[in-house]
Amino acid sequence: MITKEEITIKVPSSVAEAYRNATKEEQEQLQLKIAAIMQSQFAMNRFEAIARLRNTMDKASLEAQERGLTSEILESILNDHE
């Protein structure tokens, strides 16, 4: 079972009035739609952040290779602390 919490969002007065005048069933449907939209937006933000991180890592890897870093050198650097 999914736990639900109440939040407050600002909407135009006409939207708030229409929501208050809606039936309980309509309000529940709207709540589900709004939750889905928000969840989708947050998921997209995470996806974009991951894509940016991967892009940055790819650029750093390419730059390191262009400057002569090899797998062997990297392994030596990583094992140097032992």
N, C-alpha and C positions, 0 to 999 in steps of 0.2 A: 504494500500500500504506500502510495506517495504522500508524504506529509505536505500540507499546504500552509502557506503563510500569507498574511495580508500585507500588501504594500499600497502606497499612495502614489498616484501619478497625476500630473496636471494635464487636463484636456480642455478644449474650448467648452464654454458653458452649455452650448447646444448639445454637445456630445454627452456631457454629464447628465443633463436633463433627460435625454433620450434613454440613457442607461437606467436611470432611476425609474423611468416609466415602463421599461421593458419587463416582461414576465420573468419569473425566477429561472425558467428554462432558457430563455433568451440570454439572460445575464450569465448563466453557467456556460452557454455556448460561446459567448463573447470572451469570458475569462479563459476558456481553453484556447481560443484563437489567439488572444493576446499573449498568453504564456508560450504558445508555439512560435509566434513571431519573435519574441524576445529570446527564446532558447536558440532559435536559428541564427539570430544576429550574433549572440555570444559565441556560438560554435564557429561562425564565419570569422569572427575576430581572432579566435584561437588558431584557425586554419591559416589565416593570413600571417599571423605571427610565426607560426612554424615554417611557412614557406619563406618568409624573410630570413629566418635563422638559417635554414638550409642554404639559401642563396649566399648569405654572408660566409658560411662555412665553405661552400664551393669556391667562392672567390679567394678566400684565404688559402685554401689548398692549392689552387692554381698558381697564385702568386708565390707560394713557398716552393712549388715545383719549378717555376720559372727562375727562381733564385738559386736553384741547385739542391734543394732539400730532397733527399731520397728516402725510401723506406728504411734503409739501413741506418742512415744518419739519424732519422727520427727515433728509431728503436734505441740507438746508442744514447741519445739525449734522454729518453724516457727511463732508461735503465741506469743512468748516471748517478741517480740518488742512492742507489743500493750500495 
